[in-house]
Structure formats: C-alpha cells, structure tokens
Amino acid sequence: MKKLLFAVTLLLSALSYSQNIRYEGVLRDSLGTPLEMGNVMAVNKATNAMDSYSITNEAGKFQLVLSPNTQYILRASYIGYTPYEETITTGKENMVKVIVLKQGINMAELEIVHEMPVTIKGDTIVYNSDSFTNGTERKLEDVLKKLPGVEVDADGGIKVEGKSVSKLMVEGKDFFDGDTKLGVKNIPADAVSKVEVLRNYNEVNQLKGVTNNEDNIAMNIKLKDGKKNFWFGDMTAGASIGEGERYIVNPKIFYYSPKYSLNLISNFNNTGELPLTMQDYFKFSGGFRNLMRRSGTSLNIGSNDLGLSLMRNNRAKQIETKFGAGNFSYNVTPKWSLSGFAIINSNKTEMETVSRNVLLDPVTGDPQTTQKSEQTSEQKTQFALFKLSSSYKPSANLEFDYDAFMKTSDQWEMSAQLSEVFPETSQSQDIYTKQKQKPFSFNQNLNLYYTLNDKNVFAFEAQHLYQDEDPLYNANLANNPFPAGPSADPALSLGLLPATRYDISQQRFVRTNKADAKLDYYYMVTPKSNINFTLGNTYSFQNFNSAIFQTMDDGSENSLNDNTKNNVDYVFNDLFLGAHFRWITGSFEFNPGVTLHKYNVFNEQLGSKVENNFTRLLPDVFAQYNIRKSERLTYNYSMTTNFTDVADFARGLVLNSYKSLFQGNRNLQNGLYQNHSLNYFKYNMFNFTQLYGAVNYSHMMDAIKNLSAFSGINQVGTVENSPYADQTFSAYAGYNRSFARFYKVSTSASVNWSKFNNFRFNPGTGDGTASIANSLRQVNEQFSQSYTASFATNYKTLPNIEVGYSLSVNDYSSNKFYNHKPFANISYYFWDAFTIRADYEYNHYFNSDKTSDNEYDFLSADIMYRKKNSKWEFKVGGTNLLNTTSLNDDSFNQFSTFTSRYRVQPRYLLLTVKYDL
C-alpha cells in the first residue's frame, strides 16, 4: 500500500509538472548589471491569482513555471528601481525574456496587488503565509512546515539553516521567551500574515555592529490586519466516542496592539496531549543568555534531580494534564516596556515497561550480566515558571534591562519492579522505589548598554542564580544490595542491619548561589573592525548535605555508618581578562581572541580544605567566508576549562539508585576541552534550494571520568581525572528544494562517533580508595547514524501528501540497534468546508543479535467540518487507530546497553467542537 501510494504521488506530480512551460530570463539595470535578489512574478489575468514567482540569482536569472496558452501579467521589482509590468501570452514552448529596470521609483505608478511569497532584506527572510497555505492548517507549526528552508520537529523546535530558532516573537513582542513550543503549538494558523526569519539576531541594538551572532536566529510572526487591536483565538472542547472516557478542554485567547499584548492558553485533557513536558521544564531558559559562553570556562551547576522517567511524553500508558499559561507585554511609556509570563502545569502519568539491561565485559565488551525487569510506575509532576522583564531605553545610546525568572516544581514517582538477574541467579526479586523532590531556582539578570560615540561602546552584564534542590530517594528490597563480606571493602559498606525487607532512604539538600558579571568595552578601529576588552568574574558557592538511613521492620530508624553522610562546601571563583579583535575585509570576517583566567577552587569537608589555584590562557577563533550573499563557510575554535558540580567532591557515600552507590573525589581537578566546528550554508532563492552541513570535533583532556566496580548489577562508582583523552566527532547535512511551488524534497543525515575511556576497579582494596592506576581501562566506541528523506506536495486545491523514510542505527560496541521508519501523511481541503488529515508511521525496531525485535505502527486521522466564514468547527479524530500496544527505545551509558518496551495509550475516537473568537 505504501509503495502504491508513493508511486501514484510521483506519477501525478510528474504529469502536473510536464504540462507546464518554463519562462526564463535575466533581470538587469540600464547599464546591463545583473540584479541579484530581484522579484519576478506572473499573475494569471483570468483568475487574478499569482501562478508563479522567482527571485533572481547572482547572475540576475529568473525562472517561472507557467501554464501553456494562458495570458499573464508579468511583474518585476527591485529596491530602488521603477517596477516593470507587461502582459504576455504563453504558448506550448518555453520562453526567454530580458527585463531592464530603470533606477528611481515613481510612487504614482507603484501599486502592490500581489505580494511576493519570499523576500530577503539583508539578514531577514520574509515569508508571505498565504502563498504557502491551502486551508488545512490549524496551528503555526502547520504553516512553518510548508515554508522553504524551515523545519519543525515533533517537540515544537524550529530550525532554519540547520540551526535552532532561539526566540519566537509576535509583532516584535516575546512569546513565552525561552521556548518555541508554546507558540508553534498554539498560535492559530489563520492569524498569521508573514513569518520573518531574523538571522544574526541580536536584541541589543548597540551590539549589532560589533559582535558576530551567526548562531542566533529569531522568528517574528506578523499578524493579519483583522487580528490586530482585536481579541482572537478559539475555544475547543471534546469528548470520546465509544469506549473510554477521554476529554479535552483547550481555550486560547490573544490580543495585540501597539501598546500591549496578552496571550492566555489553557489545556485540560487525558488524551496524552502535553503542552509542556518535564523535559521542556528543565530546558526552559526564560530567554536567559549564558554570559560566559565566550570566556572559555564551563562550570556545570548540575541539577541534582532524581532522573525521573520523563521520556514517555504523549505515548505513555495513561496521562492526565492540567495546564495554564499567560504572557503579556506593556509599553508603559515609549521608552519603557514591561513583559513576562506565568506557566502552571500538572501531569499524572502511568507507565508500564519491560526492559533489558546488559552489563558489558570490561575486556571483551561482550555481555557479562543481564537484568530483565517488568516495571509499573505512577508519576505526578507539578511545575510553575514565572518571568518578569523590564527594558528602559531613554535614548538610542543607552539601554537598561532587568529580568527575573523563577522555576519551581513538585515531582513524585512510585514504581514496582520485578527483576531477574542472570547468570548470577534465576530468582526474581520484587523492588519498590519512591522518589520525590521540590527543586526551586531564581535567576536575575541586569544589563546596561551605553554608546558613548561612534568609536566607543560599553556593555555591563550581571546575572545571579539561587538554586535549592532536595531529592529524596527510597528503595524497598528483598535482599541486601551492598552486603558486607570477605571481598567487600569495609569503607564502602552501608552498615545495613538484617531485616525482613531492606527499606533504604537517602535525603539530599543542595544549595547553590552563583553570580556572574562582566564589563565589555568595544573600540571601533574602522567601521568594519573593532577591539573588544572583557573584564569578568564568576563566583559560585554550593553546599551539599546528604544522609542515608534504614527504616527497620518496627518503624525505627538505623542511621547507618558515618561514611553515608556528607556536608560539603564548594567554592569556585574565576577572574578573567579577555581581548578580541574583529575585522571584516571583503568577503572575509575574522575574530580571534585570548582570555586570561585566574582560578581559585576549593572544597571543605571532614574538617579540612582542599584547594586548587592556577592561571590559564585560553584562545578562541571565529572566521567566516561569505562566498555569496546566501552562501557562507564558518569556522569556530575554542579551548575550554571544564569544572564539575559539588556532588562529585562529596566523600561520603551517595545512593544514586537501589543498585548504585557513588563516592566523590575531593582531589578532583578540572578538565580541558578543545573544540573545532566547520559550518556550511547555502540558500539559492533562484531554485529554492537550501543546502547546509557541519562537522564538529572535540578532544577532551583530563576529562572527569567515572570509575566503577560491579557485583552483578550492583555498582559502586567514583570519579577521577583521566590521562587518556576522550574524543567525539559529529557531522550533519541537510538538503531541501521546492519545485514550482508545489513540491518539496528534503533529505538529512547525521552521524556521531564517540570514543570514551572508562575504568573498572576492585572495591575490595581494603582502604576504599579507587584510582585509575589500580583500575582496568575500558575503551568504548559509540557510532550513531540517522538518515531521513521525504517528498511533499503543496497544492492549493488538490490533496496534499508527504511520504518519507527514516533510518537510525546505534552501534554500542557490543550490539547494534536499528529502527526503520517509513511514514506518510495526507491533507485535503474540499467543498469549501471539509478537511481531512491522516498521519501514518511504521517502525521496525531490532538489534543485531535479535534479542529485541518489534514491529509497530501508528495511524491517526481527523475529519473536520467548517463552513466558509463560520466561527464553528466540528472534528472527529482518531488516535492510535491501529491499536498499537507498545514502543521500543534504547540507550548506552558506556558500561552497559539498555533496551525497553513500554505500553502506550490504546485507540480512541474524539469528537471536538471549536469556536473562533
């Protein structure tokens, strides 16, 4: 069926394309100079519809695809020149035309009847939404997926030129700054007029001409006139048809005016629709920038969260969601604006998983110990995010910004697991675990930018982070996981007393105060070159307090050995001075620099202090070659000193899980990384082709490595700096092209190779001390590949389909995991009232030794009815129509491979009614 559908699509496309003729030519000025990025369009005189358009290349060439024997109005335009217009009649043969534009604009003759679908203004690409939509779109993501060069993933992330869009705005106002998902999944498609892609984006005007911002891409949504100064949005409610009790209530309202804006979104459902996941919560930045990203220092203020099972998203066994969010902006005066948002979310999730964890032999890399588990879990998560921002710009030369961002959550998980380990034993053990935590963080940001004159620019930026974490872990086991014995190290013994069941708990409290501040001075040597001096400081204080205890059968508490307790203070200070020189000459841009650091690091515990003070000079280089206006090659090099989190210094034992103990190393040193990256990008507007790619290589010296000892599946670990370098290499490439506005071909590929040095030690050394010197070195290589190809149509009146194929291969030294995924979707708007949409994907997941082999597919479909100009829409939708029961995934943690199969929500039908405001 899939092959037949694909063949029919290609045949229809070929027949449609072959019936057209090409109208080619060159756009020049009166001196014969080719005009690049000029606009040429053909308007059907009978229908008044724009049938084709083109943007000229560097040679001034354009190409239109037109119907034969048809009369058209040919229009051409270029900034600063008088528009050109001519009536033409096509025949059955291809045609050639040279168009000459005269300099100067006659405003009396300038009449815009049809807008170009795509225009480029410097670093800004502007898409006219109506040129790409056909009525099947419901949300912003449906529009974005049809734009040339724009990609949207399943989690609401947007990519342009292969780079992630870091900021989404509506009418120039931030839309829940720090994540694009809420905008992509909620902004109504029929409200979108234009989509502006802002490349080399810098929201601070004073710094736009003095810094390179190649990795910064923002997107601004322009609304249609009927949506400005009016409330708009929709109210949706639905309930299941037939079996099951499914429901969804999803109101959304928006208001935009020059003075203020307001966005309100809520969603209550048990259908598996997640407005934001816990993964989104942890990565939600609130728009806060990493001030020290160019300084050469990386300080990992790692979250000490419990690692709850967050990866199931909308395909867990059961999910119930309650979500509410609000976003506002207000121009108090023309020079002062306020903005912010609030997000509150609650999820209840049930999971059912069958997993296989294989521990690898340290010498051969072959399977050594295997754990098979069947686990059921119930998880409740509540989180809230709040942000308030103020921006004051009294003049073009002065700007003062302040931001405050708060994140808090309450997470709880209970699981029951039946575990079997072999070849050690064939007996099953029932394991019960509980996890809960209430992490809290408060981040403040203060920025001051001042332009003294054309030669001198100052920028002061400061940021403060307060973070409080309190994870509690409890395991209830039939057997003692870390028993004392002849081969056991006494220093690693928990001191558990005999009990009917071993009820073990650990409390951890981690408090962090971190402050960053830096002053930048830019001196403009020439309009295209400047010198930048940076003086900065990072200070961090962390306290780590933990204890493990045992609850006895009678409810009393055994506080265990002293080596199960921690109280550690960790202080990090980095004072640095940097100098960079940036200049542009012709098509080349260079920005080399060095930063001198003075580090002071110490940890204090057990009545003593261990210090590490040193000075280091770190270089970095940025270089770019602009081959053409829309083609460039970029190289980045950096050397980074890496510092770890307080938990890695804690000398007392830490219970990471029921089968894993960890002991920190207070003598731990920093790591040193070198990173090279080369990026290529080309966007040919003449034939609407986008080609991009990148290669990255990292060489990690003195890397902070895990040292582990295993007894069956039970693990004891510590950390130490490794004299052996780790390496990673990654590359990706993408190609997409649009043909005659109606067809789009996309391909992408990515590979990732990693070489890690890991170490195993014998815990029975007698003194509890592990080191690389007395450990067995284990070299692991991981090679992952991913390939995707797709073909899509974008007709205005015909059914549209997309067919594609995706292949992923994960090679974990001892085993390979494959997933073949062909996919297809169809959408069709007909009779000015009905819309049909269907999405299908098939997965064949297996590994090389066939211990995992699963085939599953998903089909969802909707039929919608909405009369033209009506505010009401009725929809019947089906999810998991093929009633697939489970999915697979895999992972690799350098010591073992992990595969799992987890249950998903069953098939259901939903009737929803939507009313547009």
FISE-826846 format. One record per residue (C-alpha): x, y, z. Coordinates in steps of 0.1 Angstrom, whole numbers, padded with zeros to 4 digits, always signed. Layout:
N
XYZ;...
//
This chain:
917
+0000+0000+0000;+0028+0024+0009;+0047+0017-0023;+0015+0022-0044;+0007+0055-0026;+0043+0067-0033;+0041+0057-0070;+0008+0074-0075;+0021+0106-0060;+0052+0107-0082;+0031+0100-0112;+0006+0128-0105;+0035+0152-0098;+0053+0143-0130;+0021+0146-0151;+0013+0180-0135;+0049+0193-0139;+0052+0181-0175;+0021+0201-0186;+0038+0234-0177;+0062+0255-0197;+0093+0274-0184;+0095+0312-0187;+0132+0321-0181;+0151+0353-0183;+0175+0378-0168;+0168+0410-0147;+0193+0438-0153;+0196+0476-0148;+0201+0501-0176;+0239+0495-0175;+0235+0458-0180;+0244+0449-0145;+0226+0418-0132;+0203+0425-0103;+0205+0398-0076;+0176+0391-0052;+0151+0408-0076;+0114+0398-0076;+0096+0384-0107;+0060+0371-0106;+0033+0361-0131;-0003+0369-0123;-0030+0349-0142;-0051+0375-0159;-0082+0354-0159;-0081+0343-0123;-0061+0372-0109;-0040+0346-0090;-0003+0345-0088;+0007+0313-0106;+0045+0316-0103;+0072+0337-0088;+0110+0338-0088;+0139+0355-0070;+0169+0362-0092;+0203+0347-0085;+0237+0364-0086;+0236+0364-0124;+0201+0381-0124;+0185+0349-0138;+0149+0340-0130;+0126+0311-0139;+0088+0308-0138;+0067+0277-0143;+0035+0287-0162;+0005+0271-0178;+0006+0269-0217;-0018+0291-0238;-0025+0314-0209;-0024+0352-0206;-0003+0366-0177;+0006+0399-0162;+0044+0398-0158;+0058+0420-0129;+0094+0426-0118;+0107+0448-0090;+0139+0456-0072;+0146+0480-0043;+0154+0515-0057;+0141+0508-0092;+0109+0515-0111;+0087+0484-0112;+0082+0467-0145;+0049+0453-0159;+0040+0436-0191;+0012+0414-0204;+0024+0381-0220;+0007+0351-0236;+0023+0317-0233;+0023+0291-0260;+0033+0255-0258;+0071+0261-0259;+0095+0275-0233;+0101+0313-0235;+0130+0336-0227;+0129+0373-0217;+0154+0400-0207;+0139+0426-0183;+0156+0460-0178;+0147+0482-0148;+0153+0519-0146;+0167+0534-0114;+0143+0555-0093;+0108+0549-0081;+0076+0565-0095;+0053+0563-0065;+0023+0572-0086;+0028+0540-0107;+0037+0518-0078;+0007+0496-0069;+0011+0464-0048;-0015+0439-0059;+0002+0406-0051;+0029+0401-0025;+0060+0380-0033;+0059+0347-0014;+0095+0352-0002;+0116+0383+0000;+0151+0388+0015;+0160+0421+0033;+0196+0418+0044;+0197+0391+0071;+0159+0389+0072;+0139+0364+0052;+0102+0372+0049;+0076+0346+0040;+0041+0355+0030;+0019+0329+0047;-0010+0329+0022;+0013+0319-0006;+0020+0286+0010;-0012+0276+0029;-0043+0259+0015;-0068+0259+0043;-0058+0226+0060;-0036+0244+0085;-0048+0249+0121;-0017+0259+0141;+0015+0279+0134;+0035+0246+0130;+0013+0237+0101;+0023+0269+0083;+0060+0267+0092;+0063+0231+0078;+0054+0244+0044;+0079+0272+0042;+0111+0266+0022;+0141+0261+0045;+0121+0258+0077;+0119+0226+0098;+0097+0219+0128;+0102+0188+0150;+0077+0169+0170;+0086+0187+0202;+0079+0222+0187;+0115+0231+0180;+0122+0252+0149;+0153+0250+0127;+0164+0273+0099;+0197+0267+0081;+0200+0237+0103;+0202+0260+0134;+0177+0262+0162;+0155+0293+0165;+0162+0306+0200;+0135+0333+0202;+0099+0334+0189;+0081+0368+0188;+0047+0380+0177;+0045+0415+0163;+0080+0421+0178;+0069+0410+0213;+0084+0380+0231;+0060+0350+0231;+0069+0330+0262;+0106+0338+0259;+0129+0308+0263;+0110+0281+0243;+0093+0280+0209;+0069+0251+0216;+0040+0271+0231;+0039+0294+0201;+0043+0266+0175;+0015+0245+0190;-0010+0273+0199;-0009+0303+0176;-0038+0300+0151;-0027+0295+0115;-0053+0318+0101;-0039+0347+0122;-0005+0346+0105;+0002+0371+0078;+0040+0369+0075;+0068+0349+0090;+0101+0368+0095;+0133+0348+0100;+0159+0371+0116;+0194+0357+0111;+0224+0370+0130;+0200+0383+0156;+0210+0405+0185;+0183+0421+0205;+0207+0448+0217;+0209+0474+0190;+0243+0488+0203;+0260+0454+0199;+0247+0445+0164;+0276+0460+0146;+0304+0449+0170;+0297+0412+0176;+0291+0382+0154;+0258+0364+0160;+0259+0336+0135;+0243+0311+0157;+0215+0334+0168;+0183+0330+0148;+0149+0345+0159;+0115+0344+0143;+0088+0371+0143;+0052+0364+0134;+0033+0393+0117;-0005+0391+0122;-0032+0398+0097;-0048+0432+0100;-0080+0417+0113;-0062+0402+0143;-0046+0435+0155;-0063+0455+0181;-0089+0428+0184;-0093+0397+0207;-0088+0365+0187;-0084+0328+0195;-0106+0298+0199;-0123+0276+0224;-0121+0239+0220;-0139+0211+0239;-0141+0174+0231;-0151+0140+0245;-0145+0104+0234;-0169+0084+0212;-0175+0048+0223;-0151+0031+0247;-0130+0051+0272;-0136+0083+0290;-0114+0108+0271;-0118+0145+0272;-0101+0178+0262;-0108+0214+0270;-0085+0239+0253;-0093+0276+0253;-0068+0301+0238;-0072+0339+0235;-0048+0366+0222;-0047+0403+0220;-0021+0425+0203;-0019+0463+0200;+0010+0487+0197;+0007+0494+0235;+0002+0460+0250;-0003+0423+0242;-0019+0394+0262;-0019+0357+0255;-0038+0332+0276;-0036+0294+0269;-0050+0265+0289;-0054+0228+0283;-0072+0201+0304;-0071+0166+0289;-0064+0129+0294;-0057+0122+0257;-0019+0124+0261;-0016+0159+0247;+0012+0177+0265;+0015+0215+0262;+0048+0212+0281;+0067+0182+0293;+0091+0179+0322;+0119+0179+0296;+0106+0212+0285;+0106+0225+0321;+0142+0216+0327;+0154+0232+0294;+0131+0262+0296;+0157+0291+0299;+0133+0320+0301;+0155+0336+0274;+0184+0340+0298;+0217+0340+0279;+0249+0323+0290;+0271+0353+0298;+0303+0334+0299;+0299+0313+0267;+0330+0330+0251;+0351+0333+0282;+0365+0297+0279;+0351+0284+0313;+0324+0258+0317;+0310+0254+0352;+0285+0226+0355;+0260+0236+0381;+0243+0203+0375;+0208+0197+0386;+0207+0170+0413;+0173+0159+0403;+0163+0122+0406;+0162+0114+0370;+0125+0106+0369;+0112+0086+0339;+0104+0116+0317;+0108+0102+0282;+0074+0087+0275;+0056+0120+0267;+0022+0115+0250;+0027+0078+0244;+0027+0066+0279;+0000+0042+0292;-0021+0069+0307;-0015+0107+0310;-0038+0134+0326;-0028+0170+0321;-0039+0204+0336;-0021+0234+0321;-0024+0271+0322;-0002+0299+0308;-0003+0336+0304;+0021+0360+0286;+0020+0398+0285;+0038+0429+0273;+0031+0465+0281;+0047+0497+0269;+0045+0519+0300;+0060+0548+0280;+0075+0550+0246;+0109+0544+0263;+0100+0518+0290;+0084+0484+0284;+0074+0455+0307;+0068+0419+0297;+0066+0385+0314;+0048+0352+0316;+0034+0326+0341;+0031+0289+0334;+0015+0263+0357;+0013+0226+0348;+0002+0194+0364;+0006+0159+0350;-0003+0125+0362;+0013+0096+0343;+0011+0059+0344;+0039+0038+0328;+0044+0001+0322;+0078-0010+0309;+0096-0042+0301;+0134-0036+0300;+0167-0054+0294;+0199-0040+0309;+0231-0057+0297;+0264-0051+0316;+0294-0054+0292;+0326-0073+0299;+0354-0048+0306;+0379-0067+0284;+0359-0082+0255;+0329-0058+0255;+0307-0089+0254;+0275-0092+0275;+0285-0102+0311;+0254-0097+0333;+0218-0092+0322;+0189-0078+0341;+0154-0083+0329;+0127-0062+0345;+0090-0056+0344;+0081-0023+0359;+0049-0003+0366;+0052+0034+0377;+0029+0062+0387;+0042+0097+0384;+0028+0131+0394;+0045+0163+0385;+0036+0199+0391;+0057+0228+0380;+0055+0266+0377;+0075+0291+0358;+0073+0329+0362;+0093+0357+0344;+0092+0395+0346;+0113+0417+0323;+0118+0454+0321;+0136+0473+0293;+0143+0510+0295;+0157+0528+0265;+0158+0566+0272;+0178+0572+0240;+0194+0554+0211;+0227+0553+0230;+0215+0539+0264;+0196+0508+0274;+0189+0493+0308;+0174+0458+0311;+0163+0437+0341;+0149+0402+0341;+0137+0379+0369;+0129+0342+0363;+0116+0317+0388;+0112+0279+0384;+0097+0256+0409;+0083+0220+0408;+0069+0192+0429;+0077+0158+0415;+0067+0124+0428;+0071+0089+0414;+0063+0054+0428;+0073+0022+0410;+0070-0015+0414;+0095-0037+0396;+0100-0075+0392;+0137-0080+0384;+0157-0111+0374;+0195-0112+0370;+0214-0139+0353;+0237-0158+0351;+0242-0149+0388;+0207-0161+0398;+0175-0172+0382;+0154-0159+0411;+0131-0129+0407;+0132-0100+0432;+0104-0075+0437;+0117-0040+0441;+0097-0009+0452;+0110+0026+0449;+0097+0061+0457;+0112+0094+0446;+0102+0130+0453;+0117+0164+0450;+0108+0201+0451;+0136+0219+0432;+0135+0257+0432;+0156+0283+0413;+0155+0320+0410;+0176+0338+0383;+0181+0375+0379;+0197+0394+0351;+0208+0430+0349;+0222+0446+0317;+0234+0481+0309;+0245+0491+0274;+0259+0526+0266;+0272+0540+0233;+0295+0570+0241;+0301+0578+0204;+0307+0562+0171;+0341+0548+0184;+0332+0536+0219;+0306+0511+0232;+0303+0498+0267;+0283+0468+0279;+0278+0456+0315;+0260+0424+0322;+0254+0406+0355;+0235+0375+0365;+0227+0358+0398;+0213+0323+0403;+0199+0309+0435;+0190+0272+0433;+0177+0248+0460;+0173+0211+0455;+0160+0184+0479;+0157+0150+0462;+0145+0121+0484;+0150+0085+0472;+0136+0054+0488;+0141+0017+0478;+0124-0013+0494;+0143-0046+0486;+0140-0082+0494;+0179-0086+0495;+0207-0065+0508;+0221-0047+0477;+0255-0040+0493;+0263-0068+0518;+0294-0070+0539;+0317-0099+0532;+0352-0111+0527;+0355-0094+0493;+0337-0063+0502;+0355-0031+0512;+0346-0021+0547;+0348+0016+0537;+0320+0010+0511;+0297-0008+0535;+0264+0009+0543;+0261-0009+0576;+0226-0023+0569;+0211-0044+0597;+0192-0077+0589;+0155-0071+0581;+0126-0088+0565;+0129-0063+0537;+0156-0037+0533;+0140-0002+0534;+0167+0023+0524;+0163+0061+0520;+0185+0090+0512;+0179+0127+0516;+0200+0153+0497;+0200+0190+0501;+0220+0211+0475;+0220+0249+0477;+0237+0270+0451;+0245+0307+0448;+0262+0317+0416;+0270+0352+0404;+0284+0363+0370;+0294+0398+0360;+0314+0412+0331;+0322+0445+0315;+0329+0448+0278;+0345+0477+0260;+0344+0479+0222;+0366+0504+0203;+0358+0508+0166;+0391+0510+0148;+0372+0513+0115;+0335+0509+0106;+0343+0472+0099;+0368+0464+0127;+0369+0467+0164;+0388+0457+0195;+0369+0442+0225;+0383+0440+0260;+0364+0420+0286;+0368+0420+0324;+0347+0395+0342;+0342+0373+0373;+0323+0342+0381;+0317+0332+0418;+0298+0301+0429;+0291+0287+0463;+0274+0253+0468;+0266+0233+0499;+0259+0195+0496;+0243+0178+0525;+0232+0142+0524;+0225+0111+0546;+0214+0075+0540;+0193+0057+0566;+0174+0024+0570;+0139+0020+0583;+0135-0012+0603;+0106-0036+0604;+0093-0020+0636;+0095+0015+0621;+0126+0026+0639;+0155+0042+0621;+0190+0030+0616;+0213+0059+0607;+0240+0037+0592;+0277+0044+0591;+0294+0078+0592;+0306+0073+0556;+0270+0076+0544;+0268+0112+0554;+0280+0144+0537;+0283+0181+0545;+0304+0197+0518;+0311+0234+0509;+0324+0240+0474;+0336+0274+0462;+0345+0284+0427;+0360+0317+0416;+0371+0327+0381;+0386+0362+0375;+0393+0367+0338;+0405+0393+0313;+0399+0388+0276;+0409+0406+0243;+0394+0400+0209;+0400+0417+0175;+0373+0416+0149;+0377+0428+0113;+0359+0423+0080;+0377+0426+0047;+0358+0419+0015;+0340+0385+0019;+0361+0375+0050;+0355+0381+0087;+0380+0372+0114;+0375+0373+0152;+0404+0358+0171;+0410+0363+0208;+0425+0351+0241;+0413+0351+0277;+0435+0350+0308;+0419+0332+0338;+0429+0332+0374;+0410+0303+0391;+0405+0297+0428;+0386+0265+0437;+0383+0246+0470;+0361+0221+0488;+0357+0220+0525;+0346+0189+0544;+0356+0164+0571;+0373+0193+0589;+0398+0202+0561;+0401+0222+0529;+0414+0211+0495;+0424+0239+0472;+0432+0242+0435;+0446+0276+0424;+0460+0282+0389;+0462+0306+0359;+0454+0296+0323;+0454+0314+0289;+0426+0302+0266;+0424+0311+0229;+0394+0311+0206;+0389+0319+0169;+0359+0327+0147;+0363+0330+0110;+0338+0333+0082;+0339+0334+0044;+0309+0348+0027;+0311+0331-0007;+0279+0348-0019;+0251+0367-0002;+0234+0335+0007;+0263+0311+0009;+0289+0311+0036;+0315+0289+0054;+0321+0294+0091;+0349+0280+0114;+0350+0281+0152;+0377+0270+0176;+0377+0272+0213;+0396+0259+0243;+0375+0254+0274;+0384+0247+0310;+0356+0224+0325;+0346+0223+0362;+0322+0200+0377;+0294+0201+0404;+0297+0199+0442;+0283+0163+0442;+0314+0150+0426;+0336+0162+0456;+0314+0147+0483;+0335+0120+0501;+0306+0102+0518;+0286+0076+0500;+0256+0087+0479;+0228+0064+0469;+0220+0071+0433;+0196+0042+0429;+0188+0008+0446;+0217-0007+0427;+0242+0022+0425;+0264+0038+0452;+0287+0068+0445;+0316+0083+0463;+0331+0116+0453;+0367+0126+0449;+0377+0157+0468;+0410+0159+0449;+0393+0162+0416;+0408+0186+0391;+0394+0204+0361;+0391+0191+0325;+0404+0208+0294;+0385+0206+0261;+0393+0217+0226;+0365+0220+0201;+0366+0226+0163;+0335+0232+0142;+0331+0240+0105;+0297+0250+0091;+0285+0255+0056;+0252+0270+0044;+0238+0279+0010;+0203+0292+0002;+0196+0296-0035;+0164+0316-0039;+0166+0312-0077;+0156+0275-0075;+0146+0275-0038;+0173+0251-0027;+0188+0250+0008;+0220+0231+0015;+0237+0231+0049;+0261+0209+0068;+0285+0210+0097;+0313+0189+0113;+0324+0191+0149;+0353+0176+0167;+0361+0176+0204;+0392+0165+0221;+0388+0162+0259;+0419+0161+0280;+0420+0155+0318;+0384+0145+0314;+0364+0138+0346;+0357+0101+0343;+0336+0075+0362;+0354+0047+0379;+0330+0018+0386;+0330-0016+0403;+0302-0041+0397;+0289-0071+0417;+0263-0085+0394;+0242-0054+0385;+0251-0035+0417;+0275-0007+0411;+0299+0014+0432;+0314+0044+0415;+0337+0074+0419;+0353+0100+0396;+0389+0109+0387;+0407+0129+0360;+0418+0107+0332;+0452+0109+0315;+0436+0093+0284;+0418+0117+0260;+0382+0112+0250;+0371+0122+0215;+0338+0129+0198;+0331+0136+0161;+0298+0146+0147;+0285+0157+0113;+0252+0165+0098;+0240+0177+0064;+0206+0187+0050;+0192+0194+0016;+0157+0206+0006;+0143+0221-0025;+0110+0233-0037;+0099+0228-0073;+0073+0250-0090;+0059+0260-0056;+0040+0226-0054;+0067+0201-0045;+0093+0199-0018;+0121+0173-0014;+0140+0171+0018;+0169+0149+0029;+0191+0150+0060;+0218+0128+0076;+0237+0129+0108;+0265+0108+0123;+0280+0108+0157;+0312+0089+0168;+0325+0089+0203;+0355+0072+0220;+0354+0071+0257;+0379+0057+0283;+0361+0041+0312;+0376+0024+0342;+0367-0005+0365;+0382-0011+0399;+0380-0038+0425;+0361-0024+0456;+0379-0049+0479;+0412-0030+0480;+0409-0025+0518;+0411+0013+0520;+0381+0023+0500;+0403+0042+0476;+0399+0037+0438;+0422+0052+0412;+0429+0049+0376;+0462+0034+0385;+0446+0003+0400;+0417+0001+0376;+0411-0017+0344;+0409+0007+0314;+0379+0000+0291;+0377+0018+0257;+0342+0021+0243;+0332+0034+0209;+0297+0045+0200;+0286+0052+0165;+0252+0066+0157;+0236+0073+0124;+0203+0089+0113;+0190+0094+0078;+0157+0109+0066;+0143+0116+0031;+0108+0129+0022;+0088+0142-0007;+0058+0165-0001;+0032+0183-0023;+0017+0217-0016;-0013+0222-0039;-0040+0248-0033;-0070+0227-0044;-0057+0191-0047;-0050+0166-0020;-0015+0170-0005;+0007+0142+0007;+0041+0137+0023;+0059+0104+0021;+0093+0097+0036;+0117+0072+0051;+0138+0074+0082;+0166+0051+0093;+0185+0052+0126;+0214+0029+0136;+0230+0029+0170;+0262+0009+0174;+0272+0004+0210;+0304-0017+0205;+0287-0050+0216;+0254-0046+0197;+0237-0026+0170;+0201-0013+0172;+0182-0004+0141;+0149+0014+0135;+0134+0016+0100;+0105+0041+0098;+0086+0048+0066;+0059+0075+0071;+0032+0092+0052;+0006+0119+0058;-0022+0133+0037;-0043+0165+0040;-0072+0177+0017;-0095+0207+0019;-0125+0203-0003;-0160+0216-0009;-0150+0248+0010;-0160+0231+0042;-0143+0198+0048;-0107+0190+0058;-0092+0155+0060;-0059+0148+0076;-0041+0115+0084;-0007+0106+0097;+0009+0072+0095;+0042+0058+0106;+0056+0023+0107;+0085+0012+0128;+0107-0019+0127;+0129-0019+0157;+0155-0047+0162;+0191-0053+0173;+0218-0073+0156;+0215-0104+0179;+0177-0103+0176;+0172-0102+0213;+0150-0072+0206;+0127-0073+0176;+0094-0053+0174;+0072-0040+0146;+0046-0014+0154;+0028+0014+0135;+0007+0044+0143;-0022+0059+0124;-0041+0090+0135;-0068+0107+0114;-0091+0137+0116;-0121+0149+0096;-0132+0185+0102;-0162+0204+0090;-0163+0242+0089;-0184+0263+0065;-0166+0292+0049;-0166+0323+0072;-0182+0303+0100;-0168+0305+0136;-0177+0269+0144;-0157+0238+0135;-0166+0202+0142;-0140+0174+0142;-0139+0137+0147;-0104+0124+0153;-0089+0091+0160;-0056+0084+0177;-0037+0051+0175;-0063+0037+0152;-0043+0005+0146;-0043-0001+0184;-0005-0005+0188;+0002-0016+0223;+0039-0008+0229;+0070+0011+0217;+0108+0005+0220;+0138+0026+0228;+0175+0021+0236;+0204+0038+0252;+0241+0033+0261;+0259+0045+0292;+0295+0034+0285;+0293+0004+0308;+0261-0012+0296;+0233-0012+0270;+0197-0006+0279;+0166-0015+0258;+0130-0012+0268;+0095-0018+0255;+0067+0003+0271;+0030+0003+0268;+0011+0032+0251;-0024+0046+0252;-0050+0025+0233;-0071+0035+0203;-0098+0061+0209;-0121+0085+0189;-0127+0120+0200;-0155+0145+0190;-0144+0181+0194;-0161+0214+0188;-0142+0246+0183;-0155+0282+0183;-0133+0310+0170;-0135+0343+0189;
//
